[in-house]
Amino acid sequence: MSSDLTQPLNAPLTLPCGLILKNRLVKAAMTEGLAGPDGLPNEQLLRLYRTWAQSGVAVLITGNVMVDGTHLERPGNVILDQELNPSGLAAFTAWAAAGSAHDCQMWMQISHPGRQTQKRANPAPRSASDVGLNLPGGRFARPVPLHPDEIRLLIERYAAAARQAKGCGFSGVQIHAAHGYLISQFLSPQSNRRTDEWGGSLDKRARFLRSIVAAVRAQTGSDFAVSVKLNSSDFQQGGFGADDARQVVRWLEADGVDLIELSGGTYEQPRMLEFDGIDPREDIRLRASTRAREAFFQGFAAELKEEVSVPLMVTGGFRSATGMAEAIAVDGISAIGIGRPLCGDPVCTQKLLRDGEDLPRFERILGNPGGFFGTNSPVKLIKMMASFSVMAWYYDQLVLLGNGQKNDPHPYPFKRLLALERREVQWIKARKTWLARFS
């Protein structure tokens, strides 16, 4: 491949805070599920991130780290909650060091799941309002609306987690405001039915996010990367849409955010995984010149880049060096997020940066199964289970890498889903035993 192809990918990027990324590739956040019952980074996570640090990417963004240990997204979450882990910061320091090798930067994604957590992980979730997830099977509990005092406490928790992350050696944080988690629930008029200062008009629905950004910046200073992961759209009728996203990006730029990653979808409409949800999908507008390209959210980002100067990152669907280079050189995208390819081949980006070699397409191995027993099934429960079984394949790859083993290319998605179920049930039992020591 010619150097003209790889040059845009290898060009450094200076963020508004002054941090310099060595190139334009970022390992996007992916929930790992590898922490022990204490919620601390362990040797599995250190081994996984040491491996990814060799991939050549500029930044490794962790999977979502919970800012409240009583509200988990899934079993195996990392938890940065000083109340539950008062002496655990050394484990985070080791994790930051593991991911900062080879001139790589390590950023922590800080998050709260809100209503988007299965009952076994949290039978009493909190959210903006009492609107439950529209998913079959009874796995998700109806949430209780957060009291204003709880909202203010959560803002403090996000800020405290960011401060501690900086102290442990992380060079940035990403505030997770996408994919249907708590901040995303506040942003969406579908899930936020509040009538107080935290709901109603877009500026009120965005107040939670903007307050977190301000609090995080106040706790970390001007030389620390503060980024936000934001949905370009929820792809749901009556949800957070493209016009909302456009305005929120403008506000975040004014608030001094260093990088905005654009994604999309929720558990109900998982477009970030290239699946359609149970309800009809509502598409965002795409200009014709980018509609046929490979990345899921590139068209919207290209349009938005004409209106704002804040660095934008796009994650989802990129596989070819040509597509990535064009997104940077032609559309003005600042960084490309790489997720699932790094699960199946943790150093595949080395060849991409050096030779322009395309990334592996593991979705072809899995087949994204259609038909009656697949992701296109007319039966809602089967459709949901098929989607989660594909996710389970990627989770399994992280387990193997964390154990120092080679990837397993064989699909067996439903078999892997059952294995995931067993692991998570065992973790919940171990977590309860661990917590009982403090009661």
CORQUIFEN-V475591 format. One record per pair of residues at least 12 apart in sequence whose ideal C-beta (glycine too) atoms are under 7 Angstrom apart, sorted by the first residue. I is the first residue (numbers start at 1). J is the second residue. D is the distance in whole Angstrom. If there is no record, write none. Layout:
BEGIN
I_J_D, I_J_D
END
This chain:
BEGIN
1_321_7, 1_355_5, 1_356_3, 5_321_6, 5_322_7, 5_325_5, 5_356_4, 6_321_7, 6_353_6, 6_356_5, 8_24_7, 8_325_5, 8_328_4, 8_329_5, 9_23_6, 9_24_5, 9_25_6, 9_321_7, 9_324_6, 9_325_6, 9_328_7, 9_353_6, 10_23_5, 10_353_6, 11_23_7, 11_24_6, 13_311_7, 13_334_6, 13_335_6, 15_225_6, 15_258_4, 15_259_6, 15_311_6, 16_256_7, 16_258_5, 17_222_6, 17_223_6, 17_224_6, 17_225_5, 17_258_5, 18_223_6, 19_171_6, 19_172_7, 19_225_5, 21_58_4, 21_59_6, 21_105_7, 22_58_5, 22_103_6, 23_58_5, 23_353_6, 24_328_6, 24_334_7, 24_335_5, 24_336_6, 25_57_4, 25_58_6, 25_336_6, 25_338_6, 25_349_6, 25_353_7, 26_57_6, 26_58_6, 26_59_4, 26_61_6, 26_313_6, 26_335_5, 26_336_7, 26_337_5, 26_338_7, 27_52_6, 27_55_7, 27_57_5, 27_59_7, 27_60_5, 27_61_6, 27_338_6, 27_342_6, 28_61_6, 28_315_4, 28_337_4, 28_338_6, 28_339_4, 29_61_4, 29_62_6, 29_63_6, 29_64_6, 29_109_4, 29_174_6, 30_63_5, 30_339_5, 30_343_7, 31_63_4, 31_64_6, 31_73_6, 31_74_6, 32_45_6, 32_48_7, 32_63_4, 32_76_7, 32_398_5, 33_74_6, 33_75_7, 33_76_3, 33_395_6, 34_48_7, 34_76_6, 34_398_7, 34_399_7, 34_402_5, 35_76_5, 35_77_6, 35_78_5, 37_427_7, 37_430_4, 37_431_4, 37_434_4, 38_85_6, 38_88_7, 38_434_6, 39_69_6, 39_77_7, 39_78_6, 39_79_3, 39_84_7, 39_85_6, 40_85_6, 40_88_5, 40_91_4, 41_78_6, 41_91_5, 41_92_6, 41_94_7, 41_95_4, 44_402_3, 44_403_7, 45_95_6, 45_402_7, 46_94_6, 46_95_6, 46_98_4, 47_402_6, 47_404_6, 48_398_6, 48_401_5, 48_402_5, 49_95_7, 49_98_4, 49_99_4, 50_98_5, 50_101_6, 51_346_5, 51_401_6, 52_99_7, 52_342_6, 52_346_6, 53_98_7, 53_99_6, 53_101_4, 53_102_5, 53_104_5, 54_102_6, 54_347_6, 55_342_6, 55_346_6, 55_347_5, 55_349_5, 55_350_6, 56_349_5, 56_350_5, 56_353_5, 57_104_7, 57_338_7, 57_349_5, 58_104_7, 58_105_6, 59_104_7, 59_105_5, 59_107_6, 60_99_4, 60_104_6, 60_106_5, 61_107_5, 61_109_5, 61_174_5, 62_108_5, 62_109_5, 63_78_7, 63_109_7, 64_109_5, 64_111_4, 64_176_5, 65_78_5, 65_80_5, 65_108_5, 65_109_6, 65_110_6, 65_111_7, 65_161_7, 66_78_7, 66_79_5, 66_81_7, 66_111_6, 66_112_7, 67_80_6, 67_81_7, 67_110_5, 67_111_7, 67_112_6, 67_157_4, 67_158_5, 67_161_5, 68_81_6, 68_112_6, 68_157_6, 69_81_4, 69_84_4, 71_112_6, 71_113_6, 71_122_6, 71_125_7, 71_126_7, 72_113_7, 72_117_6, 72_121_5, 72_122_6, 73_111_7, 73_113_4, 73_117_6, 74_121_6, 74_424_7, 75_121_6, 75_424_4, 75_427_4, 75_428_5, 76_427_5, 80_92_7, 80_161_5, 80_164_6, 82_160_7, 89_164_6, 89_168_6, 92_168_4, 93_168_4, 93_169_6, 96_168_5, 96_169_4, 96_170_5, 97_169_6, 100_169_7, 105_171_5, 105_172_7, 106_170_5, 106_171_6, 107_170_6, 107_171_7, 107_172_4, 107_173_6, 107_174_6, 107_225_6, 107_227_7, 108_165_4, 108_170_5, 108_173_5, 109_174_4, 109_176_5, 110_158_6, 110_161_5, 110_162_6, 110_173_5, 110_175_6, 110_176_7, 111_176_4, 111_181_6, 112_154_6, 112_181_7, 112_182_4, 113_181_5, 113_182_6, 114_126_6, 114_127_4, 114_143_7, 114_181_6, 114_182_3, 114_185_5, 115_127_4, 115_132_7, 115_133_6, 115_140_7, 115_143_4, 115_185_6, 116_133_7, 116_180_5, 116_181_6, 116_267_6, 118_139_5, 118_140_6, 119_139_6, 119_140_7, 119_141_5, 120_428_6, 123_141_5, 124_141_7, 124_144_7, 125_141_6, 125_143_4, 126_143_6, 126_144_6, 126_146_5, 126_150_7, 127_143_4, 127_145_7, 127_146_7, 127_182_7, 127_185_5, 127_191_7, 128_145_7, 128_146_7, 128_185_5, 128_186_5, 128_191_6, 128_192_4, 128_194_6, 128_198_7, 128_199_6, 129_145_5, 129_191_6, 129_192_6, 129_193_4, 129_194_6, 130_142_6, 130_143_6, 130_144_6, 130_145_5, 131_191_5, 131_193_6, 133_267_6, 133_268_6, 134_268_6, 134_278_7, 134_279_7, 135_267_6, 135_268_6, 135_278_7, 135_384_6, 136_380_5, 136_381_4, 136_384_6, 137_381_6, 137_384_7, 148_196_7, 151_198_6, 151_208_6, 155_211_5, 155_212_5, 155_215_5, 156_215_7, 158_175_7, 158_212_5, 158_215_7, 158_216_6, 159_215_4, 159_216_5, 159_218_7, 159_219_4, 162_216_4, 162_219_6, 162_220_5, 163_219_4, 163_220_6, 166_220_5, 166_224_5, 171_225_6, 172_224_6, 172_225_3, 172_226_7, 172_227_6, 173_216_7, 173_226_6, 174_227_4, 174_228_7, 174_229_6, 174_261_7, 175_212_6, 175_213_7, 175_216_7, 175_228_5, 176_229_5, 177_209_5, 177_228_5, 177_229_6, 177_230_5, 178_229_5, 178_230_5, 178_231_4, 178_263_5, 179_231_7, 179_263_7, 179_265_6, 179_266_6, 179_272_6, 180_266_3, 180_267_5, 180_268_7, 183_208_6, 183_209_5, 184_231_6, 184_240_7, 184_266_7, 186_198_7, 186_205_6, 186_208_4, 186_209_7, 187_205_5, 187_206_6, 187_209_7, 187_240_5, 187_244_7, 188_234_6, 188_239_5, 188_240_4, 189_205_7, 189_238_6, 190_236_6, 190_238_5, 190_239_4, 192_205_5, 202_244_6, 202_247_6, 206_248_5, 206_251_6, 210_251_6, 210_255_6, 213_226_7, 213_228_7, 213_252_7, 213_255_5, 213_257_6, 214_255_7, 217_256_6, 225_258_5, 225_259_7, 226_257_6, 226_258_6, 227_257_6, 227_258_6, 227_259_4, 227_260_7, 227_261_7, 228_252_6, 228_257_5, 228_260_5, 229_261_4, 229_263_6, 230_245_6, 230_248_6, 230_249_7, 230_260_6, 230_262_6, 231_245_6, 231_263_6, 231_264_5, 232_245_5, 232_262_5, 232_263_7, 232_264_5, 232_284_6, 232_297_5, 232_300_5, 233_245_6, 233_264_5, 233_284_4, 234_265_7, 234_266_6, 234_269_6, 235_264_6, 235_265_6, 235_269_4, 235_271_5, 235_281_5, 235_282_6, 235_283_7, 236_266_7, 236_268_6, 236_269_5, 236_279_7, 236_282_6, 237_282_5, 241_284_7, 242_284_4, 242_285_6, 242_300_6, 246_304_6, 249_304_6, 249_308_6, 250_308_6, 252_310_7, 253_308_5, 253_309_7, 253_310_4, 257_310_6, 258_311_7, 259_311_5, 259_313_6, 259_335_7, 260_310_6, 260_312_6, 260_313_7, 261_313_4, 261_315_6, 261_337_6, 262_297_5, 262_300_7, 262_301_5, 262_312_6, 262_314_6, 263_297_6, 263_315_6, 263_316_6, 264_296_7, 264_297_6, 269_281_6, 270_387_6, 271_296_6, 272_316_6, 273_387_7, 273_391_7, 274_296_7, 274_317_7, 274_368_7, 275_375_5, 275_387_5, 278_380_5, 278_383_7, 278_384_7, 284_300_6, 286_299_4, 286_300_7, 287_299_6, 287_303_6, 290_302_5, 293_323_6, 294_317_5, 294_318_6, 294_319_6, 294_320_6, 294_323_5, 295_314_6, 295_316_6, 295_317_4, 295_318_5, 295_323_6, 295_327_7, 296_316_4, 296_317_4, 297_314_5, 297_316_6, 298_314_5, 298_327_6, 298_331_7, 298_333_7, 301_314_5, 301_331_7, 301_333_6, 302_331_4, 305_331_6, 305_332_4, 305_333_7, 311_334_4, 311_335_7, 312_333_6, 312_334_6, 313_334_6, 313_335_4, 313_337_5, 314_327_7, 314_333_5, 314_336_6, 314_337_7, 315_337_3, 315_339_6, 318_336_6, 318_338_7, 319_358_6, 319_359_5, 319_361_6, 320_358_5, 321_352_6, 321_356_4, 321_357_7, 321_358_6, 324_336_5, 338_359_7, 340_362_6, 340_394_6, 341_359_4, 341_360_6, 341_362_7, 343_394_5, 343_397_4, 343_398_6, 344_360_6, 344_362_4, 344_397_6, 344_407_6, 345_360_5, 345_407_7, 346_401_6, 348_360_6, 365_409_6, 365_411_6, 366_390_5, 366_393_6, 366_411_5, 366_413_6, 368_390_7, 369_386_6, 373_386_7, 374_386_5, 375_387_5, 388_417_6, 389_413_4, 389_414_5, 389_416_7, 389_417_4, 390_413_5, 392_413_6, 392_416_4, 392_417_4, 392_420_4, 393_411_6, 393_413_5, 393_416_5, 395_420_6, 396_408_7, 396_416_5, 396_419_7
END
